[in-house]
């Protein structure tokens, strides 16, 4: 019975806080617009800051009325998550860390709490205390929503930068008409292998390449996983109509492949990138003449 009464009191205070937020939305928005979180994001126009504050206050009111003050996934937050994400991204670009952003969100409580106390002045102490606790919990949830948004935005940024680094680290080079090459440097993991395969296949199509060279001179070690990635790339290139050549197999890597029992019998291999290019040119019927050896003067 006591639990039921406590639940009803919490629901009643949540409803009251929600209605309070809607009544005082304009006043709260005006005060929040001068707080660091909004002031530093909306530097060009205070009206934009006030409008953003209104949207957040309305979201908090909806969450409170629905008695979801501690629910990070409450429907009321959906409308402002994108806006919060943009605000967090803006603060992050200016050098603000997650702790600083969390403190800026926490600072929003003071002006709202002051308005709530003034409105409940003269009310029974129990009612004032319950509404204050509810408001604290609600703004604590907003703080967690902002931090969650910041972490997600940070992870998305890291993922984008990582993908960009992978693309830069795996360039596809046109060596000759119909011949492209990917010089691999460093460790070849699953994510990078996928980028290599996609970049190579795109180049095969755009360059109408008949031969694609995978040069692993800069790959420090070759294990069964790396070999598997290479085999998949070779197979995918063949499906696109290009013959794949693996070059740069050093003696130590050749021994490792033998010890691991990896079968590269179906793959064309050459010791160096130059040998692979010479093979591709020969297969295309191209002839490279060394003028120094033939004695022909260069023009």
Buried (B, 14 or more C-beta within 10 A) or exposed (E): EEEEEEEEBBEBBBBBBBEBBBEBBEEBBBBBBEBBBBBBBBEEEBEBBBBBBBBBBBBBBBBBBBBBBBBEEBEBBEEBBEBBBBBBBBBBEEEBEBEBBBBBBBBBBEBBBEBBBEBBEEEEEEBBEBBBBBBBBBBBBBBBBBBBBBEEBBEEEEEEEEEEEBBEBBEBEEBBEBBBBBBBEEEBEEEBBBBBBBBBBEBBEEBEBBBBBBBBBEBEEBEEEBBEBBBBBBEBBEEBEBBBBBBBBBEEBBEBBEEEEBEBEEBBBBBBBEBBBBBBBEBEEEEEEEEEEEEEEEE
